[in-house]
Structure formats: C-alpha cells, structure tokens
Amino acid sequence: MRTAAVIAITALTTGAGVATAGTVLASSQTTNPWYQGADASYDAVSAARASASKPKNVILFVGDGMGVSTVTAARILEGQMAGEPGEENMLSFEELPNVALSKVYNVDSQVPDSAGTMTAMMTGVKTDIGVLGVDEDVVYGDCTTVEGNELTSWMMLAEAAGKSTGVVSTARITHATPAGTYAISPHRDWEDDGDLPDGCEDYAYGDIASQLLSFDRFGDGFEVALGGGRRHFLTQAEGGSREDGRDLTAEWTAKGDGWAYVDSASSLDAVDLDSTDHLLGLFTGSHMSYENDRVDDAKDEPSLTEMTEVAIGQLEDDRDGYALMIESGRIDHAHHEGNAYRALNETIEFSNAVRAAMEMVDLRDTMIVVTADHSHVFTIAGYPERGNDILGTAGEDLDGVPYTTLSYANGGEIAYGIVDGEVVRLDPTESDTSDPDYRQQVLVNTGEGGETHSGEDVPIYAAGAMSQVFNGVQEQNYIGVSIIESLGLDKVKSKAKSKVRKHRR
C-alpha cells in the first residue's frame, strides 16, 4: 500500500471563515478505508498490466441508471431500428477493450442513489446516500456537520493542476450526478438558495448552483458547463427559483472577457470557441427534453452528442490537458416512469455521444471511461425468438394472457386491473407497446413513488491511456482512485491557472 503523496491541504476560506475543500488530497481522504481499499486494487491491477502511456486527459461518461439489462435492450433496439434482428448489434462503448464490474452500494444503503455513487466515482471514497462531496461521517441534511468531512474530487484536483475542466448533462447541471463533480453538500436537493433549510442560510459552501460559479477557487473555473437547470441560476423575477436576487448567469458573464452564456441550441451553434474561454449553457428550466421529444417537437436544445462535441472542442487545446464528465441523465428518469422506450432511446443517444468523443480524441494521451452510477429493476423475460420486437411481448401466462418482454419489478402501474369486479391481468396486446408513451408491465405497484433503482453491479467500459486498470470486480470508488492516480492528481499541489487564455489556438 503506497502512502499518500500529499497530506497537507492548501486551505482556502470562504467569507464565513470555514475552509473549503483543499486543492490537493488530504490525509483524511487518502487514509480513508474506502480510498485505501481501492488504492490497493489499483496498485495490483496497474502493476499486473502496466502501460507506458500515461493519460493527460480523462473523459468519464455516466449513463445514469444504465444497468446491464438496459445496455442489452438498447443494443437490440438500435439494431432493430436499423432493420436487423438486433441481438448481434453493439453499442459504441461495448466495443471498448477493457471491461470491469462496479459494486454500487452506498455506505448506508444496499441500493444506492446518484449522489453517493457519483461522490464515490469522483473522490475515491464511498459515502452515504443523498450527499455530495462529503464522507460518511456527515449527517444527512445537517450543514453543521460538513466541516472536516469534505472530500476533493478529481475535477477539483484537475482544476488545481492547471487542466481545463468541464461538465455536461442532459439533467439539471445542479442535479446529483453533475453536481458530484464540483459540489459539497450534505443534501443533494439544495440546488439553489431557496432549498437551504432554516439554520443553513449562511452555509459556507452555499447552494449547489452558486458552487458551480465558485469553482474558480481551485483555478480559473470550469471552461465548459452544459445542461439543464436554468431556474436555479435565475431570480424569481426572471422566472427562476432563487430567493437571494442573484442572477448567476449574469455573474458568470461578468467574470470577464471570454466568459459566455447561452440558453439554446441555436445560440450554442453561434459560439466562437476560439474567443471563448469559459462557456455556460443552460438550455431548459429543469431537465432537458428526452431525445425522442427533442427531435419530434423540434426543441431548440442541443443533443447530448452535440454538447459532447462542443465540450471537447472547448477543452482539447489545453497544453496541460483536461478533465470532463458527460452524463446521460434521463435514462434514469424514463426508467423511474416505467417507460422503456425513452430509457432505451436515451441510451442509444448516449452511445452516439461516446462514439463522437472517440472520433475526436487521441487515445494515446486520453483515458475514456464509460459506466453507470446504478441500475434499475428492469428485466428482459420469457423466451422470445431472435429478432422479436424488443418492445413487444414474449409469451403468455398460465391464463393465456401475453406479457411484455421488457418489464419492471416495481413501478407506478401494475400488470393487473379490475374488470367487472374481478382482478385480471391486463393484456398488453390491447395497446401499442412500441408507442413512446407506453409504460411496461410491473410486478409491484409503488404508486406515485414510481420505479426504483436496483443494487446489482454495473459495467465499466474503458479505452485509451492506462485504461487497462479497469479490470475485474471493483468497488465503485475504485473508479475515482484510478482516475486520480492514473493522471497523477494524487501529487497535485496548487497550480492555479492564469487568467490569461492559454488553451485556445
């Protein structure tokens, strides 16, 4: 077991006088049992399959809620949409050479949420459900317990090392997964100041949206941040939900020349990246539209692939390299609604984004990691013939009533109903199961609570420099440690970036 290369924090303070997360790894983080366990796994794998190529850049792709069954069903659907049987098809990331499994449980929960899982992937430390950038000793929802329990993400370390940084999501940019790259919060829902509870109005780190702007405490701030969630950046008078009167989009552009803000696909297309150092794009008030609806309704929103291309274009010329996280956030949301069609279409677009990235980067100096934060109670059942419509039916129950190939263990609808006073199984053939709005059959009706996450392992796919370290069955926090150590970020001492542009042509 190697000891931490750096044990001191270059502490910065906020106006409230509380130290922010350090710009280098603290001993409390590298001596944390979760970090040390993943560090030992990293040492064993990297020593066994050493690579002469060290990455300068890293891109982490997160398919939120994209478990193995989702990947399989999306693979088949994409193939069938191309006129093939579907089973032999491969999504872009399934062809990456290195594959592992990630154990996704949170410290306090057998089935995890996106905040605890993203914190593990960003910091190398597992933590509790519902918290961001803090370890398991924090008390959920208690801002007074944060000090001393903060963790440093590899995005923070990259920023401190002088690399360019970026975050992209089809969810609100303040939602759990994207927020996990930059926020420190004992509650994932503190997305703007109006969400802070009584007694936390002066919480040193502030609400999550404001923390995106204060990310420059580690360097010169995000070079690119694209997603939804505009309401958390605007005042109530401007149609937002902030109560403090701050227009964070105006504060972003007021930071200086080269700081640009856009709110639509058309305005994003018009951005001159050569003259833009820091780009913020907030394209919807809440989450961005599902890909199917974006296309069908001709929404003025960029696709995940388009945002991916812009983000890499914004970052790729930094001589010191870059760190980027890209999330397909709405796979998860469609599953929660029991809507397989949209979940699978989001996964296909996620695959398109990974393909676009692979075509833009040089894998000799770039590590690409594709994974999920957790899975869903989503399954492929029966014995349908090869090429059978994946959105169709698979067989019949003992009463001769068909059932759908795709189904959920729980959710807001149930496969049974009341007909003439008797409980009967609903016949899916009486509906168009391929309709985008169709909700698959479920076993347990959870009502308004909707469908839930599940706790099984999720895959990790990797390519590029040092990607061979992703091998075997690993704790989820191994992802964070592997990125930190492969890029040498465990040795970072504060190297704040110059305010003068240096990464553009």
C-alpha positions, 0 to 999 in steps of 0.5 A: 500500500503506497502512502499518500503523496500529499497530506497537507491541504492548501486551505482556502476560506470562504467569507464565513471563515470555514475552509473549503475543500483543499486543492490537493488530497488530504490525509483524511481522504487518502487514509480513508478505508474506502480510498485505501481499499481501492488504492490497493486494487489499483496498485495490483491491477496497474502493476499486473498490466502496466502501460507506458502511456500515461493519460493527460486527459480523462473523459468519464461518461455516466449513463445514469441508471444504465444497468446491464439489462438496459445496455442489452435492450438498447443494443437490440433496439438500435439494431432493430431500428436499423432493420436487423434482428438486433441481438448481434448489434453493439453499442459504441462503448461495448466495443471498448477493450477493457471491461470491469464490474462496479459494486454500487452500494452506498455506505448506508444503503444496499441500493444506492442513489446518484449522489453517493455513487457519483461522490464515490466515482469522483473522490475515491471514497464511498459515502452515504446516500443523498450527499455530495462531496462529503464522507460518511461521517456527515449527517444527512441534511445537517450543514453543521456537520460538513466541516472536516468531512469534505472530500476533493474530487478529481475535477477539483484536483484537475482544476488545481493542476492547471487542466481545463475542466468541464461538465455536461448533462442532459439533467439539471447541471445542479442535479446529483450526478453533475453536481458530484463533480464540483459540489459539497453538500450534505443534501443533494436537493439544495440546488439553489438558495431557496432549498437551504433549510432554516439554520443553513442560510449562511452555509459556507459552501452555499447552494449547489448552483452558486458552487458551480460559479465558485469553482474558480477557487481551485483555478480559473473555473470550469471552461465548459458547463452544459445542461439543464437547470436554468431556474436555479441560476435565475431570480424569481423575477426572471422566472427562476427559483432563487430567493437571494436576487442573484442572477448567476448567469449574469455573474458568470458573464461578468467574470470577464472577457471570454466568459459566455452564456447561452440558453439554446441550441441555436445560440450554442451553434453561434459560439466562437470557441476560439474567443471563448474561454469559459462557456455556460449553457443552460438550455431548459428550466429543469431537465432537458427534453428526452431525445425522442421529444427533442427531435419530434417537437423540434426543441431548440436544445442541443443533443447530448452528442452535440454538447459532447462535441462542443465540450471537447472542442472547448477543452482539447487545446489545453497544453496541460490537458483536461478533465470532463464528465458527460452524463446521460441523465434521463435514462434514469428518469424514463426508467423511474416512469416505467417507460422503456422506450425513452430509457432505451432511446436515451441510451442509444443517444448516449452511445452516439455521444461516446462514439463522437468523443472517440472520433475526436480524441487521441487515445494515446494521451486520453483515458475514456471511461464509460459506466453507470452510477446504478441500475434499475429493476428492469428485466428482459423475460420469457423466451422470445425468438431472435429478432422479436420486437424488443418492445413487444411481448414474449409469451403468455401466462398460465391464463393465456394472457401475453406479457411484455418482454421488457418489464419492471419489478416495481413501478407506478402501474401494475400488470393487473386491473379490475374488470367487472369486479374481478382482478385480471391481468391486463393484456398488453396486446390491447395497446401499442407497446412500441408507442413512446408513451407506453409504460411496461408491465410491473410486478409491484405497484409503488404508486406515485413513488414510481420505479426504483433503482436496483443494487446489482453491479454495473459495467465499466467500459474503458479505452485509451491511456492506462485504461487497462486498470479497469479490470475485474470486480471493483468497488465503485470508488475504485473508479475515482482512485484510478482516475486520480492516480492514473493522471497523477492528481494524487501529487497535485499541489496548487497550480492555479491557472492564469487568467490569461487564455492559454488553451485556445489556438 
